[in-house]
Amino acid sequence: MKKTSKSIKVSLAKAGMSQRQLADKMGLSVRFITTLANRKTANLATVERIAAVFGLKVSEFIAIGEE
């Protein structure tokens, strides 16, 4: 999924959440979240999980990265 890095960064800022908090909510390492936040793409399953943490549909989450 393109532009997931921007979607992650913007969503974290809007939620007032850190990468560590996101990692904890997802049961993943901070290192993995940092990697996602610094590269342009992620697979659909990961995007679905991240969007769910923020209470968003995948399409809404992706749209954030396209703004």
C-alpha positions in Angstrom: 0.0 0.0 0.0 1.5 3.3 -1.1 2.2 6.2 1.3 1.6 4.2 4.5 4.5 6.0 6.1 2.7 9.4 5.9 -0.6 7.8 7.0 1.1 6.4 10.1 2.9 9.6 11.0 -0.3 11.8 10.6 -2.5 9.3 12.4 -0.1 9.1 15.3 0.1 12.9 15.5 -3.7 13.2 15.4 -4.2 10.6 18.1 -1.4 12.0 20.2 0.1 8.5 20.2 3.8 7.5 20.1 5.2 4.7 17.9 5.8 2.8 21.1 2.1 3.0 22.0 1.1 1.9 18.5 3.5 -1.0 18.8 2.1 -2.0 22.1 -1.5 -1.9 20.9 -0.6 -4.1 17.9 1.7 -6.5 19.8 4.6 -5.6 17.6 8.1 -4.2 18.2 8.8 -0.5 18.2 11.5 -1.3 15.6 8.9 -2.8 13.2 6.6 0.3 13.6 9.6 2.6 13.1 10.5 0.7 9.9 6.9 1.0 8.6 6.9 4.8 9.4 10.1 5.3 7.5 9.3 3.3 4.3 6.6 4.1 1.7 4.7 0.8 1.7 3.3 -2.0 3.9 1.2 -5.1 3.1 -2.5 -5.0 3.2 -2.8 -7.1 6.4 -0.5 -4.7 8.3 -2.4 -1.7 7.0 -5.7 -3.2 8.1 -4.3 -3.8 11.6 -2.9 -0.2 11.8 -6.2 1.3 10.5 -8.2 -0.7 13.1 -6.0 0.7 16.0 -7.0 4.2 14.9 -10.7 3.2 14.3 -10.4 3.8 10.6 -11.4 1.9 7.5 -8.4 1.0 5.3 -9.6 3.5 2.7 -9.8 6.3 5.3 -6.3 5.4 6.5 -4.8 5.4 3.0 -6.5 8.7 2.2 -4.6 10.4 5.1 -1.4 9.5 3.3 -2.6 11.1 0.1 -3.5 14.5 1.6 
